[in-house]
Amino acid sequence: MMSWDVLLSCLPIGLFGFHRATEVTAGRTYVENPRPRICAPELDLEKLTRETWAAIEHVNDPPALFRHGGNMARIEEDDNGIPVVQTVTTNRLRHFLVGVVTWYKLTNEGEKVCRPDGELIQNLLATPNPELPVLTSIVEAPFFAQDGSLVSQPGHHHRTGTFYAPLGYPSHRAAKSYRKPTI
């Protein structure tokens, strides 16, 4: 018999359609896990897609996922450490989502960790004009925006769609999201 707490944990709570929770992993308790939690076996693909987009919007600050040339993209470094735009594939999106969202399903024994479904991943990639920051270019030096303002802060500049990555700047910041909270 499942408890009410387990049943209620699948309900969307809070501003982003998910809630913060305590996570127990390998005997350690991580309090106030900032990772969104999504009950993955949801049969309504449209609802699950909306919840996942809300989670992506929540964790994508600073941006790690962008819209580039009509496709979902991320910034990676090539073999020489130069930042390049890389189209997000099914496997890359699954990797990102597993790193930033806690996916679970309910069983008779309680919650069990699981992975996002392949159909969900494909649906996310097929979303037309996703609400992601637009990435137009990557530069390695400060630049002037069209309004004449100097852009010298590393990272994504929303108004121009330009990512400023000076030499030595970590061009993709997704690794920050993968760290577990400290005890």
KOLSE-496223 format. One record per residue (C-alpha): residue in three letters; x, y, z. Coordinates in pm, 1 decimal. Example, Ala and Ser with C-alpha at 12.3 -4.5 7.8 and 13.67 -1.06 7.14 Angstrom:
BEGIN
 res     east    north       up
 ala   1230.0   -450.0    780.0
 ser   1367.0   -106.0    714.0
END
This chain:
BEGIN
 res     east    north       up
 met      0.0      0.0      0.0
 met    140.4    338.1   -100.6
 ser    136.8    624.4    143.9
 trp    -33.0    956.2     71.1
 asp    310.8   1122.0     70.4
 val    422.3    902.3   -218.4
 leu     99.5    959.9   -410.8
 leu    110.2   1334.9   -352.3
 ser    472.9   1349.6   -466.3
 cys    357.3   1302.2   -826.8
 leu    136.3   1609.5   -813.9
 pro    284.5   1931.7   -953.5
 ile    362.3   2166.3   -666.6
 gly    507.5   2513.5   -671.6
 leu    581.7   2770.7   -938.1
 phe    758.5   2541.0  -1184.6
 gly    530.0   2236.1  -1169.8
 phe    764.9   2039.8   -944.5
 his    892.4   2065.2   -591.4
 arg   1211.4   2060.6   -393.9
 ala   1261.5   1749.2   -189.2
 thr   1497.4   1560.6     32.0
 glu   1705.7   1308.5   -162.7
 val   1855.8   1000.9     -1.1
 thr   2144.7    848.4   -195.6
 ala   2385.5    579.6    -73.0
 gly   2286.4    636.6    289.1
 arg   2342.9   1015.4    272.9
 thr   2063.3   1267.3    291.2
 tyr   2078.9   1576.9     72.0
 val   1832.5   1831.7    203.0
 glu   1650.7   2074.3    -25.3
 asn   1766.7   1917.2   -348.7
 pro   1737.5   2202.4   -601.0
 arg   1683.0   1958.4   -888.3
 pro   1331.6   1950.2  -1028.7
 arg   1150.1   1618.7   -970.0
 ile    936.3   1466.9  -1244.0
 cys    719.8   1157.3  -1213.8
 ala    825.1    995.5  -1542.2
 pro    558.8    730.8  -1612.0
 glu    300.0   1002.4  -1675.1
 leu     89.6    873.5  -1965.4
 asp     -9.4   1219.0  -2088.0
 leu    284.1   1308.4  -2317.9
 glu    166.1   1668.1  -2357.8
 lys    157.5   1721.2  -1979.2
 leu    493.7   1551.8  -1929.9
 thr    643.2   1765.8  -2206.8
 arg    513.0   2085.8  -2040.7
 glu    655.4   1980.3  -1702.5
 thr    991.5   1899.6  -1859.2
 trp   1007.5   2232.9  -2043.8
 ala    931.6   2408.5  -1712.6
 ala   1217.8   2215.8  -1551.2
 ile   1454.5   2301.8  -1838.5
 glu   1363.8   2669.7  -1808.7
 his   1430.8   2653.8  -1433.9
 val   1774.4   2489.9  -1457.4
 asn   1894.5   2662.1  -1776.5
 asp   2042.0   2965.4  -1596.7
 pro   2311.6   3038.8  -1691.8
 pro   2212.1   2892.1  -2027.5
 ala   2352.4   2555.7  -2130.3
 leu   2083.5   2485.5  -2391.5
 phe   2014.6   2729.7  -2673.7
 arg   1813.9   2765.5  -2992.0
 his   2049.4   2792.6  -3289.8
 gly   1943.4   2775.8  -3652.7
 gly   1602.2   2638.9  -3555.6
 asn   1752.5   2352.1  -3354.4
 met   1825.4   2291.2  -2989.5
 ala   2199.5   2337.5  -2937.4
 arg   2466.9   2353.0  -2672.2
 ile   2822.9   2484.3  -2662.2
 glu   3103.0   2231.9  -2641.4
 glu   3477.8   2260.4  -2678.8
 asp   3651.7   2099.9  -2973.8
 asp   3975.1   1901.0  -2936.9
 asn   4172.4   2227.4  -2919.8
 gly   3956.0   2382.6  -2648.8
 ile   3774.5   2615.4  -2891.1
 pro   3402.3   2660.9  -2816.0
 val   3173.8   2534.0  -3092.9
 val   2797.2   2506.2  -3135.8
 gln   2678.4   2146.0  -3124.7
 thr   2326.0   2037.3  -3221.1
 val   2152.8   1856.6  -2935.0
 thr   2068.4   1497.8  -3028.9
 thr   1841.5   1251.8  -2850.3
 asn   2136.2   1113.6  -2652.0
 arg   2272.6   1458.8  -2565.2
 leu   1932.7   1577.3  -2441.1
 arg   1884.7   1261.2  -2233.6
 his   2233.1   1317.3  -2083.3
 phe   2143.6   1676.5  -1994.3
 leu   1803.3   1587.2  -1844.9
 val   1935.6   1299.3  -1635.4
 gly   2195.7   1539.4  -1496.0
 val   1957.3   1816.9  -1394.4
 val   1620.9   1651.9  -1318.1
 thr   1536.9   1377.1  -1069.3
 trp   1320.5   1127.7  -1262.6
 tyr   1115.0    877.2  -1067.3
 lys    824.5    638.3  -1092.4
 leu    589.2    507.7   -826.9
 thr    579.9    140.2   -741.8
 asn    413.6    -57.4   -465.2
 glu    742.3    -25.3   -272.8
 gly    752.3    354.9   -312.9
 glu    952.9    579.5   -543.0
 lys   1210.9    430.1   -779.5
 val   1461.8    631.0   -980.5
 cys   1414.7    599.2  -1357.1
 arg   1513.4    768.4  -1683.8
 pro   1317.5    998.0  -1911.7
 asp   1132.0    810.1  -2184.9
 gly   1264.0    815.1  -2542.8
 glu    926.6    933.9  -2672.2
 leu    946.3   1235.2  -2438.2
 ile   1300.1   1317.6  -2555.6
 gln   1190.6   1305.6  -2920.6
 asn    887.1   1521.3  -2843.7
 leu   1105.0   1782.9  -2672.5
 leu   1342.5   1793.0  -2970.2
 ala   1045.9   1829.0  -3208.2
 thr    902.1   2128.2  -3020.1
 pro    884.9   2418.8  -3266.0
 asn   1054.7   2739.6  -3148.7
 pro   1135.1   2622.1  -2795.5
 glu   1161.1   2888.3  -2526.2
 leu   1540.0   2876.3  -2516.2
 pro   1787.7   3163.8  -2544.0
 val   1882.8   3226.8  -2907.2
 leu   2249.9   3170.2  -2987.8
 thr   2372.0   3353.3  -3298.7
 ser   2748.9   3337.4  -3254.5
 ile   3041.1   3267.1  -3023.8
 val   3315.0   3529.1  -2987.1
 glu   3642.6   3530.1  -2796.2
 ala   3682.2   3906.8  -2753.1
 pro   3462.6   4184.6  -2611.2
 phe   3232.5   4337.6  -2871.8
 phe   2995.5   4626.0  -2929.3
 ala   2623.8   4550.4  -2947.7
 gln   2404.4   4718.8  -3210.3
 asp   2301.4   4981.9  -2955.7
 gly   2668.8   5077.6  -2910.3
 ser   2710.9   4922.5  -2565.5
 leu   3032.1   4732.5  -2492.6
 val   2977.1   4366.0  -2402.4
 ser   3269.1   4252.7  -2187.5
 gln   3098.3   4013.4  -1944.2
 pro   3170.4   3647.2  -2035.6
 gly   2871.5   3425.2  -2109.9
 his   2553.8   3456.1  -2313.3
 his   2441.2   3808.4  -2403.3
 his   2064.0   3787.7  -2437.9
 arg   2005.3   4099.0  -2652.6
 thr   2255.2   3997.1  -2923.2
 gly   2236.2   3618.3  -2891.3
 thr   2616.1   3616.9  -2873.9
 phe   2814.0   3399.2  -2634.8
 tyr   3135.7   3571.0  -2522.9
 ala   3393.7   3306.5  -2428.8
 pro   3733.2   3464.4  -2364.6
 leu   4036.6   3235.7  -2364.3
 gly   4016.5   3006.4  -2060.9
 tyr   3647.4   3072.7  -1990.1
 pro   3448.2   2749.4  -1941.1
 ser   3230.3   2774.6  -2248.8
 his   2961.4   2534.5  -2137.4
 arg   2840.0   2561.2  -1782.1
 ala   2618.7   2253.2  -1762.9
 ala   2871.8   2079.8  -1535.7
 lys   2768.1   2319.6  -1259.3
 ser   2418.7   2170.0  -1262.6
 tyr   2539.4   1812.3  -1219.5
 arg   2696.9   1858.5   -876.8
 lys   2509.5   1715.8   -581.6
 pro   2434.9   1956.1   -297.6
 thr   2672.5   1932.5     -6.7
 ile   2552.0   1780.0    317.4
END
